[in-house]
Amino acid sequence: MSVPQKTVVVGAGPVGSLAALFAAQRGHEVEVYELRPDLRNPGTIPLNFTKSINLAVSERGINAMRHAGRPSLLETVMAGTIPMRGRMIHGKSPLGDLYEHAQDYDAKGRVRKNFCIWPLTRFLY
């Protein structure tokens, strides 16, 4: 029987939390370090409601959550998403004229999903 490895993850955001989950599933002893206060503590909740940070999750992110071994993780995240088909490019021509140009995210018509980071981070804690 092998001795479990110790894995240290710095940052408990979506990627750090998912990395910690994968390491724990492999039998590693995991320590997560995060600068922000523990979101499970009711005293810190009002501070986190003052910010709304939206993120886009790509097909790779969805696939990572799908393979995390927690079906409720993907279901919880996807339930709160909205589709994003592309983005707007804003610029200025050499003559100084302002312009906008729509750019699709995917030539095959796939969409990214946009979600607020707050529910996901709280779920992953």
Buried (B, 14 or more C-beta within 10 A) or exposed (E): EEEEEEBEBEBBBBEBBBBBBBBBEEEBEBEBEBEEEEBEEEEEEEEBEEEEEEBBBEEEBBEBBEEBEBEEBBEBBBEBBEEBEEEEEEEEEEEEEEEEEEEEBEEEEEBBBBBBBBEBBEBBE
